[in-house]
Every structure is written in structure tokens, then in C-alpha cells.
Amino acid sequence: MPIIRTIKFIFLILLSFFLYWISLKVVAANPDIEYLNIIFFLFIFGTLNYAFISLISSVIYYYYDLIVVYQDQIVMIKCSLILQDDIEIVDAYRIVKVDWYSRGIFANILWYWNLIIEQQKDDVRIFHFVPKPYKILLILKKQRDAVLEERKKKYIIPDE
């Protein structure tokens, strides 16, 4: 998840606590203006709701990727709940290289790594936080070998 959204979330939480502290000080200094508590409460409530909803939507947007492997195609679905739906279909024979890497101790412990699929014509697809990417590598290798064997059968004329 991008660090900017996390910093924005922390800033909004700190802003909410600051508004709460100001409301306590203002009402303690002037007990006649109790209605300011309601106004501050509305601002604090709105700020906290916006902070949590934006954080949750950014997490869903960042982690909601899906890879479906068919016999001769790979379907890559990237979507969020509301705003974006992208579907990309890649032929298995176009894959040149599959690689994965992991950064961080928790990613290594939980086996959530980044999967990199390189295709012909320098197309690179990166999928973040893929669980056990070596299994996907084995599936892709089997599928690619099966596709290549099928294509060889089409062009080889048997001796009769």
C-alpha cells in the first residue's frame, strides 16, 4: 500500500484528536457555548469516517488482483469494488519469464511474494502479495509446455 495514504490516514487521526482537544479547552473556558461541542463532534465524526473509509478503500484497491490460469490463456483481473475493473487475457505461449521476489520479514514468513510475469515485446506484469508463487510458476510452466506441444503437433507431419 502506498505510504502516502498511510501518512494521510495518520494525519487525519491526529487532526481529529487535535479538534477534540480544542473542543475540550474551548468549552471548559466558556461553559455558555455548549453548542460548539455538537459542531466539533460533527467535524471529528466526519474526519474519522473519511479517514477510515479512504484507508479501507485504498487497501481493497491495492490488494484486489486475481490470476486465473486456463489451458492456453492466463486471465488477469484487477479491480476495485466500485471504480475500476480491468480484465487482461494473455496467451500462455507469450510468457518468456516468470520470476518472484520478496522484501520484508513478514512477507517471507507468510509466503506472500511479488510475482513478475515477463512477456514478449517487453510487457512486464507485477502482481503484489501472491501466496506461494512457486505453485503458480509450476502451473504456468505445465500450461506453457502443453500449449507448445499442441502447437508442435499441428505443424509436424507424421511419417506414413
C-alpha positions as CSV (number, residue, x, y, z in Angstrom):
1,M,0.0,0.0,0.0
2,P,1.4,3.4,-0.9
3,I,2.9,5.2,2.0
4,I,1.2,8.5,1.2
5,R,-2.2,7.1,2.0
6,T,-1.0,5.8,5.4
7,I,0.5,9.2,6.2
8,K,-2.8,10.8,5.2
9,F,-4.7,8.4,7.5
10,I,-2.4,9.2,10.4
11,F,-2.6,12.9,9.7
12,L,-6.4,12.8,9.8
13,I,-6.5,10.8,13.0
14,L,-4.1,13.4,14.6
15,L,-6.3,16.2,13.3
16,S,-9.3,14.6,15.0
17,F,-7.6,14.3,18.3
18,F,-6.5,17.9,17.9
19,L,-10.0,19.1,17.2
20,Y,-11.2,17.1,20.3
21,W,-8.6,18.7,22.5
22,I,-9.6,22.2,21.2
23,S,-13.3,21.4,21.9
24,L,-12.4,20.5,25.4
25,K,-10.4,23.6,26.0
26,V,-13.0,26.0,24.4
27,V,-16.0,24.5,26.3
28,A,-14.0,24.5,29.6
29,A,-13.1,28.2,29.1
30,N,-16.7,29.2,28.1
31,P,-19.4,26.9,29.5
32,D,-22.1,29.0,28.0
33,I,-21.3,27.8,24.4
34,E,-22.3,24.1,24.7
35,Y,-23.4,24.1,21.1
36,L,-19.8,24.2,20.0
37,N,-19.5,20.6,21.3
38,I,-22.0,19.5,18.7
39,I,-20.2,21.3,15.9
40,F,-16.8,19.9,16.9
41,F,-18.4,16.4,17.2
42,L,-19.7,16.6,13.6
43,F,-16.3,17.7,12.3
44,I,-14.5,15.0,14.3
45,F,-17.0,12.3,13.2
46,G,-16.7,13.3,9.6
47,T,-12.9,13.4,9.7
48,L,-12.7,10.0,11.3
49,N,-15.2,8.4,8.9
50,Y,-13.4,9.9,5.9
51,A,-10.0,8.7,7.2
52,F,-11.1,5.1,7.8
53,I,-13.2,4.8,4.6
54,S,-10.3,6.1,2.5
55,L,-7.9,3.8,4.1
56,I,-10.1,0.7,3.7
57,S,-10.9,1.6,0.0
58,S,-7.2,2.1,-0.8
59,V,-6.3,-1.3,0.8
60,I,-9.1,-3.0,-1.2
61,Y,-7.9,-1.3,-4.4
62,Y,-4.3,-2.2,-3.8
63,Y,-4.8,-5.9,-2.9
64,Y,-7.7,-7.0,-5.2
65,D,-5.9,-8.7,-8.0
66,L,-6.8,-12.2,-9.4
67,I,-4.9,-14.5,-11.7
68,V,-6.9,-17.3,-13.4
69,V,-4.9,-19.9,-15.4
70,Y,-6.6,-21.8,-18.2
71,Q,-5.1,-24.3,-20.5
72,D,-3.7,-21.8,-23.1
73,Q,-4.6,-18.5,-21.5
74,I,-4.0,-16.5,-18.4
75,V,-6.7,-14.1,-17.3
76,M,-5.6,-11.2,-15.1
77,I,-8.3,-9.4,-13.3
78,K,-7.6,-6.1,-11.5
79,C,-10.5,-4.3,-9.9
80,S,-11.7,-2.3,-7.0
81,L,-15.2,-2.6,-5.5
82,I,-16.6,0.5,-7.3
83,L,-14.3,2.4,-9.6
84,Q,-12.2,0.1,-11.8
85,D,-12.5,-3.3,-13.5
86,D,-9.7,-4.3,-15.8
87,I,-9.5,-7.8,-17.4
88,E,-6.5,-8.8,-19.4
89,I,-6.1,-12.1,-21.3
90,V,-2.6,-13.3,-22.1
91,D,-1.7,-16.3,-24.2
92,A,0.5,-18.8,-22.3
93,Y,3.0,-19.1,-25.2
94,R,3.7,-15.3,-24.9
95,I,5.3,-15.7,-21.5
96,V,9.0,-15.5,-21.6
97,K,10.0,-15.4,-18.0
98,V,8.3,-15.8,-14.6
99,D,10.1,-14.6,-11.5
100,W,9.2,-13.7,-8.0
101,Y,10.8,-11.7,-5.2
102,S,10.1,-10.8,-1.6
103,R,11.0,-7.9,0.5
104,G,10.5,-7.8,4.2
105,I,10.4,-10.3,7.1
106,F,6.6,-10.6,7.3
107,A,6.3,-11.3,3.5
108,N,8.9,-14.1,3.9
109,I,7.3,-15.6,7.0
110,L,3.8,-15.6,5.5
111,W,4.9,-16.6,2.0
112,Y,3.4,-13.6,0.3
113,W,5.7,-12.6,-2.5
114,N,5.6,-10.4,-5.6
115,L,5.1,-12.3,-8.9
116,I,6.7,-10.9,-12.1
117,I,5.5,-12.2,-15.5
118,E,7.5,-11.1,-18.5
119,Q,6.0,-11.4,-21.9
120,Q,7.2,-10.9,-25.5
121,K,7.7,-7.4,-26.6
122,D,8.9,-6.2,-23.2
123,D,5.5,-6.4,-21.4
124,V,6.0,-6.9,-17.7
125,R,3.2,-7.6,-15.2
126,I,3.8,-7.4,-11.5
127,F,1.4,-8.9,-9.0
128,H,1.9,-8.0,-5.4
129,F,1.4,-10.3,-2.4
130,V,0.9,-13.6,-4.2
131,P,0.7,-16.5,-1.8
132,K,3.2,-19.3,-2.6
133,P,4.2,-18.1,-6.1
134,Y,6.3,-21.2,-6.8
135,K,3.0,-23.1,-7.2
136,I,1.8,-20.6,-9.8
137,L,5.2,-20.9,-11.5
138,L,4.7,-24.7,-11.7
139,I,1.2,-24.3,-13.1
140,L,2.3,-21.8,-15.7
141,K,5.2,-24.0,-16.8
142,K,2.9,-27.0,-17.2
143,Q,0.4,-25.0,-19.2
144,R,3.1,-23.4,-21.4
145,D,4.6,-26.8,-22.1
146,A,1.2,-28.2,-23.0
147,V,0.4,-25.3,-25.3
148,L,3.8,-25.7,-27.1
149,E,3.3,-29.5,-27.5
150,E,-0.2,-28.8,-29.1
151,R,1.3,-26.3,-31.5
152,K,4.1,-28.7,-32.5
153,K,1.5,-31.4,-33.3
154,K,-0.3,-29.0,-35.7
155,Y,2.8,-28.3,-37.8
156,I,4.6,-31.7,-37.7
157,I,3.6,-34.1,-40.5
158,P,3.8,-37.7,-39.3
159,D,5.8,-40.2,-41.5
160,E,3.5,-42.6,-43.3
